[in-house]
Amino acid sequence: MSTCNGLAQRYGCSTMPLSPRLRHKGVPLAGRLVCRRSYSAVNVSAMLSGSRSKRSSKEAGCLFLSDISFVGARTPLLLGFFNYFERHLPSVGFFEPIAAAALASSELKIDRHVELVYKVFNMKGEVAHMTGVQDAEAARMIANGQLNELLDRIYSSYVSYKDDHDLVLVEGPGPLMGGTELDAQVAATLNAPVLMTMTGSANSSVSDYFNRAMMKRQIFLDHKVEVLGVVMNGLPRSSHALVTSQLRTRFEEAGLPFAGAIPQDPILRNVRLDEVQDALNAVRLYGDSLLTDVEFDDVVIGCQRLEELLEILQERPGGRPLVITSADRLDIVLGLLAAQLSVQGPGVAGVLLTQAGSARSGRNYARDTINRIFAGLVSNGLYRGSLLPVLSTDMPLREALAKMNSMNSAVLPTSTRKITQCKLLFEQYVDANSVVAELQRSRPNRMTPKMFMHQLKSMCSANPQHIVLPESEDRRVLAAVADVANRGLARITLLGDPVTLTAEASKLGLDLSGCTIHDPNTAGRFDRYADLLVELRQHKGMTRDRAMDTLHGDMNFYATMMIAAGDVDGMVSGACHTTASTVRPALQVLKSADSPLVSSVFIMCLPDRVVVYGDCAVNVNPTAAELATIAITSADTAAAFGIEPRVAMLSYSTLGSGSGPDVQKVEEAVALAKARRPDLKIEGPIQYDAAIDPKVAAVKVHGGSEVAGKATVFIFPDLNTGNNTYKAVQQSSGAIAMGPIMQGLLKPVNDLSRGCTVPDIINTICVTSIQASRLRRGRSSESTPTASLDGGYSPSGSPRASASGNGNGSGIIPPQLTPV
């Protein structure tokens, strides 16, 4: 039996040790992808990739998920497996052989699981190609004895779809119609191995689960379908550990691999505002869309006077109810808005306005006034918090309540928190390696964006660093740091008032308990930072009074001095500030005398690969020596992020095809870089097309090259070329540009775009953490024990050591920090 080493080599991703919880007795788990079962009847290599030397077209692999409980509650498994495969394969597809009718609220007018997967993973292509036959048509064909014709149509649709993918995840139609028998017939038609899924129940025993799985397995075997194993979702948490252990033993004795069981989870079981909005076909009148993705723990009918309602809500400390009232009770909307603006007011998840038996048009007499009040709060800038979400439905109160009472929790494309929780639970409780066949493919000489993002998060989790974010008033920052802290990607410090930030996070449904909130006004650090700033900048005329004014007036400068003093490892800012405001303090106090040149790179996540561009943000017209330094530094940055550096020094000439001063500068830079770092693969001068396209390289570059046609690091001759190129590529291809990532500083400071999204902030924090970890390793022999921001001890009472990411908190200038 082979392990994942061949797969890792062929896909350009390194194997990683598995968590102890994923290890199984007697199974050699050599890396992230391991096949537990050997295949004799099915040629897995041909099934998943095809042998290009023998086949004219690419043949995709397939994994068929069959719900043998017929409950249909397998969304965490769908999202988890799709996320898992996307980490390791360049192109993963999703296919519904028989698609359910679209919900009334569906934007794409397609099966809800297809729409969910399509939107969550930003899939491309025609969404209609992801389905075979609609359920109504399939039912008609089965009733008319046209089962074979139905299977032919499903197969035809699948074949046309799978050719563009390396693996296709197929969701069986069993819960919709036909049960396991139809699932087996479809799986046999697609020649797809099956993974059986079951949903837990409080009334089921271990024997119930085992017997059901073995009976359903026999149905698949009767149709000559290979069964890879069984996996469960929604197992009652109270008995999860015991039932899981007993099932694993019984299934392994029966020769059926057990991949694990996801327990019931309160986040997934609770109904959220966006689900209510979807079920009642409601519209959001006011409030931030981010707030509709929060749960509520109760429903309060607002039919009493406002003061009585506030008293009722005040008696629910810590609760987050949904208040339902009539559309003509706009006094309640205003009263709850006022309570929401106050830190001391009772909190509510939102307000739902229903109809009171009269036409909506007749009850709009105060709506314009309310609109102006909400709009004014947003536009005048006096209140920067999150406004109360107010939904409105055409249903009468009784009908709306009846509809809500019959609602089941669902995961919508807008359910960001549930989607994230599905992925986290899957990673924690499911061993996907036990159900994955060997994926034998030729290795592409590139790292895909999915591989890169997975590696980025893995590197951060392995060694989280201490990152400060001064822009805590921005709700995008709050959402990002809550996610980062929850996933253990970095240790986070926010600058701001703890009471205000905690209240704002509560309104957003965010948990900041994993973050440190540092208030500069009460921390007593201005004097120490001012003394340090004077010491570093006195040769530039810095006085103590100017230093104090600077620190009090510029949170970016204060955060940078936290880095300089060793209290944190890096900074991320720019969501509310210009690049100059973010970077200028770092250029003044974090430059190194040993490496005075500060430059930048962008990590470009192209559709099929990840490359590095430099310098696109800092140096306007670098000299040959500076270009050589940028090339070396950029190569090291690429290597730090797991990208094999193959450096192309760009010009309008390829290896002597042209001449001129600009070409000569690049030639000199190449010579200098090779002399300084003979270990690096560097080529130049070379044109962009010859550097990235093997076919062009074969024409323009003769004699062989380790870089031409497969470059991963592109060094532009000047800022004009680099800045315009990265923006052109970003806008024309839809590539994700991560950066600018600053290079040459003693500790990392990175800038955000003011139009950044929450994922952008998370990615930049991860990048900064990895840079800080790399720089820390470079000076680990010189590091000293540190004090933490809150006085030197963690909440548990144990001292916080420098290895945890605090750096040098003593206030002493690190040896590498030199006045510049």
MOPEGI-V226759 format. One line per field, one symbol per residue. ss: DSSP state (H for helix, E for strand, C for the rest). A space follows every 10 residues. Layout:
ss: ???
This chain:
ss: CCCCHHHHHH HCCCCCCCCH HHCCCCCCCC CCCCCCCCCC CCCHHHHHCC CCCCCCCCCC EEEEEEECCC CCCCHHHHHH HHHHHHHHCC CEEEEEEEEC CCCCCCCCCC CHHHHHHHHH CCCCCCHHHH EEEEHHHHHH HHHCCCHHHH HHHHHHHHHH HHCCCCEEEE ECCCCCCCHH HHHHHHHHHH CCEEEEEEEC CCCCCHHHHH HHHHHHHHHH HHCCCCEEEE EEEEECHHHH HHHHHHHHHH HHHCCCCEEE EEECCHHHHC CEHHHHHHHC CCEEEECCHH HHHCECCEEE ECCCCHHHHH HHHHCCCCCC EEEEEECCCH HHHHHHHHHH HCCCCCCEEE EEEEECCCCH HHHCCCHHHH HHHHHHHHHC CCCCCCCCCE EEEEEEHHHH HHHHHCCCCC CCCCCHHHHH HHHHHHHHHE CHHHHCCCCC CCCCCCCCHH HHHHHHHHHH HHCCCEEEEC CCCCHHHHHH HHHHHHHCCC EEEEECCHHH HHHHHHHHCC CCCCCEEECH HHHCCHHHHH HHHHHHHHHH CCCHHHHHHH HHHCHHHHHH HHHHCCCCCE EEECCCCCHH HHHHHHHHHC ECCCCCCCEE EEEEECCCCE EEEECCCCCC CCCHHHHHHH HHHHHHHHHH CCCCCEEEEE CCCCCCCCCC HHHHHHHHHH HHHHHHCCCC EEEEEECHHH HHCHHHHHHH CCCCCCCCCC CCEEECCCHH HHHHHHHHHH HHHCCEEEEE EEECECCEEE ECCCCCCHHH HHHHHHHHHH HHHHHHHHCH HHCCCCCCCC CCECCCCCEC CHHHCCCCCC CCCCCCCCCC
